Amino acid sequence: MVGRERDADACYGQAALATTTMNEFSSFRRIFIANRGEVAARIGRTLERLAITPVFGVSEVDRDAPWCRGREQVVLGPARAAASYLDMERVALAARESRCSALHPGWGFLAENPRFASLCEAHGVSFIGPPAHVMQRMAKKTPAKQAMAHTGLALIPGSDGVLRDAAHARAIASEVGYPVLLKAESGGGGRGMRVARSGAEIEAAYEEASAEAAAAFGDDRLYLEKLIESGRHIEVQLLGDRYGDVVHLGERDCTVQRNHQKLIEESPAGVVPRAELARTLEAACRAAAQIGYTGAGTMEFLLDADGTLRFMEMNTRLQVEHTVSEMRSGVDLVEQQIRVAAGQRLPFSQRELALSGHAIEFRINAEDPEDGFRPSPGLIARWEPPEISDEVRIDTHVEAGYVVPPFYDSLLCKLIVRGETRSEAIERSIAALEAFVCEGPATTIPMHLAILRSQAFRDGEYTTRSIPGFSPAGKGE
């Protein structure tokens, strides 16, 4: 832990960390959930366990959805996200008018929008997340990288700030060496990014990335980094309170991805040299404390060919893949977010956190991997997930008869599996995926099975550039 030192003689067990009730110490009795689907369902479960009433903000198309059926809800607007889930004023007013003292944004939609965080506070609704000024600082990649450089974290070589134009990009690229990656200053999710492998490609890459960034984020500014082509995508789960205490819940390997969209996440990341991992975990906690970070957040790194973890960005929210960290630690991160927002100290120090076993998460999407991952909305005629146990967790919002709408993210379910070793987790995951039945939309289940059965995945011989054991044409690598 970075911050105060506390007695570490006692070590919390997994059950103890996960079962504390909130109503003994929190002023929060009603919390507005400004999200949908699996996100809303996952947050709602923790709120109800803590005897806090969840109030669901929903679009018109979601008003009868399984996760909010029979529960208190406020219709925000039509199906189109811009007129419902992304309407900041409407969401903040809905939270206030439904007598909620706090709002949980989940992930996606408005979760990392500092204007929205400030708007909630202006309406007298506590935003469950970091302060708006911290979100603002970390949302812009250049200030974030500059802040991290002073805390001992290694950076990816590149521009010191935003690029003036394509000529400036060409000059920086000649210094760091090709290939390079042009990235949106306000970007995320793989948008506003282009690779240039020579000076001849710089101008087109700059124009394309800038145009895409302007359309996606309303900000056409770019910065440049050396492209690490053989890298592994590693991230660190952090948790901080208002008193300067920050802990980590270990690292996750998120290398298996497509077009910068993660498909499988696991923890621990055995590929990282132990000394480098220890140094980075400590530096990440120190960095988060120095910027005044509170709540759950994630720092993302690329592991280069030399075994150095290089800082990319910080996500100032809970991640989709937070579940693997929960499976290894026994900590309910949503509960801890609420504790922190209610002004509570973290109930454990770094030494009191025990991480055990190996956990893997699979994102099961309504997509057809054999057809370029084309979205596959429609009726789910049959839905039979594998049996849940201490080692197999299902986070979902769907059931048989649910119609997957075409308006939102295609995630149907997250399957999270734990084993004492990576090999055990892989074998248990194969059994769970083989037992999973979803009739109707095409899903990514067959792809996950192909990955798990591949020697490349089992040996850890893969990078962010390809999917081990699978190609869109359906042939293993």
RAWO-V904614 format. One line per field, one symbol per residue. phi: phi as a letter, one per 30 degrees, with the letter a starting at -180 (. if undefined). A space follows every 50 residues. Layout:
# RAWO-V904614
phi = ???
This chain:
# RAWO-V904614
phi = .ckdcbecdccddddddccdcdddbcddcbbdccabhedddddedddddc icddccdbdddcdcdedbdicdbbddldeeedcbdcdedddddddddcic dbbcdibihcdccdddeddedddicdddlddeddeddddcddeddddddd cjddcdelddadddadddddddddddjddbbcbddcdliicibbcbcadd cdddddddddddddddbibcdbbbbddcdcdccbbcdcbbcdcicbbcci cbccddabhicdcbbbbdcdddedddddddddddddddddcidbidabcc bcddddicdcdcabccadceddddddddcicdddedededddiddddbcd dddccbibbbccdccdbcddbiidebdkdcdbbbddddadcbbbcabcae jdcdddcbeddcaccbbbbdbdddddddddddddddcbckddbdeddddd dddddddddicabddacdibbedjcdd
